[in-house]
Amino acid sequence: MRINLYETLFILKPTLTDEEKANEVAAVENSIKELGGEVSATNELGMRKLAYEINKNPRGFYVVVYHKSPASAIAEIERRLRYNENVLRFLTIKYKTKKEQAKFEEFVANLKGTSAKEESAEETAKEEATQEASE
């Protein structure tokens, strides 16, 4: 089972309360984890005006979830989003090339508040410490 890098953007109805929005985001994150994925970061972009009305809604609450998941999980995640009445639209993007994967890591690092270079340096330091400990 190969794990790929994905970005899932979904738009929630503007009429939801903050608590309902948090519950919907948590439900998507739990779905990803339940299907064998790992949520790297979540970015709530907030309320934005839509280019055109969707189900008579001129605005929507945008959320982006960056995750690492098996390819087989994406169909189920999208199925759950499709049947959720509070989701107006959704889009899943797969990061394929090394350049795209580097951008993915950069986005996640920016959301977590560290730079990608610092993160890779930390990983290298951890690997070196592990190697020294095993010797």
VENKAVEN-V503180 format. One record per run of one state. SS is the DSSP state (a for helix, b for strand, c for the rest). FROM is the first residue (numbers start at 1). LEN is the number of residues. Records with the same first field share a line. If there is no record, write none. Layout:
BEGIN
SS=FROM-LEN + FROM-LEN
END
This chain:
BEGIN
c=1-2 + 14-4 + 35-3 + 55-2 + 83-4 + 96-2 + 113-3 + 135-1
b=3-11 + 38-17 + 57-14 + 87-9
a=18-17 + 71-12 + 98-15 + 116-19
END
